[in-house]
Amino acid sequence: MFIRLTPDISVAAQIAHEDCALAAAQGFVAIISNRPDGEVPGQPDAATMAVAAAAAGLRFRHIPIDHSGFAMPQVEAMAAELAAGGPVLAFCRSGTRSTNLWALAAASMGVDPDTIVAAADAGGYNVSGMLPSLRMLAAKA
């Protein structure tokens, strides 16, 4: 259910509020929601997930990524959560947006882009098309 990309980041498709306790039991210290509220009917909103995460003793951060794509404030917010210490679980509809945002944030923190691509690939996500952006961000780190 949770796909580990590195020891400090795992991704998942949409989780339910009861999955917060499971995440805590598996050693996660934070949950990041990359899904906008109301993306589909019946999806738990960020406020509900924040309460469930807090009840499980986890940090919670809502960094929504919608159809407009990624912007530096989102990358910076993800990097800040990663820097706060992990392991962290990030989720969205399928795990793809969370993986892409992690890749950008990791590159902005100086992680080698080839290492990022390999970690994502091992988890079943292809971020190789982002290599130019990952290289640019890593060069600025």
BELGIQUI-V584604 format. One line per field, one symbol per residue. ss: DSSP state (@ for helix, = for strand, . for the rest). psi: psi as a letter, one per 20 degrees, with the letter a starting at -180 (. if undefined). A space follows every 50 residues. Layout:
ss = ???
psi = ???
This chain:
ss = ..====..====......@@@@@@@....====............@@@@@ @@@@@...====.........@@@@@@@@@@@@....====....@@@@@ @@@@@@@@....@@@@@@@@@@.....@@@@@@@@@@@@@.
psi = gpopgrhipqrrrprrhiighggghjjqiqpppjpqqjhqqipprhgghg gggghjkqqppomqoaiibqqhhgghgghgghhiqaqqpqqbgiighggg gggggggijjpphhhgggggghijpojhijggggggghhi.
